[in-house]
Amino acid sequence: MMVTVKLFNQLQRFAPAGQGVFEERLPSGASLNDLLRQLKIPATVPRTTLVNGRRVADDAQLAANDEIVLMSPIEGG
């Protein structure tokens, strides 16, 4: 299945060819954890994850045509 991945801020370094937005092929029934492993994003990297605009846990199941957004946490004050 194909999903759209958008990497922002420091997470762009894990994008293939440095592209912040790209399509990624995953096996049917894959989870967000599977995608993170495939992109070689360590679990220790702080991030906020959205799937189709909603925050999700790393064990969330993905579906074809999902849009996954990974970004560094925002700090401010």
C-alpha positions in Angstrom: 0.0 0.0 0.0 1.1 3.6 -0.6 1.0 6.4 2.0 2.1 10.0 1.9 4.8 11.0 4.4 5.6 14.6 5.4 8.7 15.2 7.5 9.3 18.6 9.1 12.1 20.2 11.0 14.9 18.0 12.1 13.1 14.9 10.9 13.7 15.8 7.3 17.1 14.2 7.6 15.4 10.8 7.5 13.6 11.5 4.2 14.8 9.7 1.0 16.8 12.1 -1.2 16.2 14.9 1.4 12.6 15.4 0.2 10.3 16.5 3.0 7.1 15.1 1.3 7.2 11.7 -0.4 5.2 8.5 -1.1 6.2 5.4 0.7 5.3 1.8 0.0 4.4 -0.4 3.0 3.0 -3.9 3.3 -0.7 -4.2 3.8 -1.6 -4.0 7.5 1.5 -2.0 8.4 1.6 0.1 11.6 3.3 3.4 12.2 6.1 1.5 13.9 6.7 -0.3 10.7 7.0 3.0 8.8 9.4 4.4 11.4 11.6 1.3 11.1 11.5 1.5 7.4 12.6 5.2 7.5 15.2 4.3 10.1 13.8 6.9 12.6 14.9 5.8 16.1 12.3 5.5 18.8 14.4 7.9 20.9 13.9 10.8 18.5 11.3 13.2 19.9 8.4 13.8 17.6 4.7 14.5 17.2 2.9 12.2 14.8 -0.3 12.8 12.9 -2.2 10.4 10.7 -4.9 12.1 8.6 -4.7 15.1 10.9 -5.1 13.2 14.2 -2.4 12.4 16.8 -1.7 8.7 17.0 0.4 6.3 19.0 3.3 4.4 17.4 1.2 1.2 17.2 -1.5 2.8 15.1 -2.5 0.8 12.0 -2.0 2.5 8.7 -4.2 2.2 5.6 -3.6 2.9 1.9 -3.6 6.6 1.1 -3.1 7.8 4.7 -1.2 11.0 5.2 1.5 10.7 7.9 3.0 13.9 9.3 6.1 13.7 11.5 7.5 16.8 13.2 9.7 17.8 16.0 7.9 19.0 19.1 7.3 22.7 19.2 8.6 24.6 22.2 7.9 28.2 23.2 7.1 30.5 25.9 
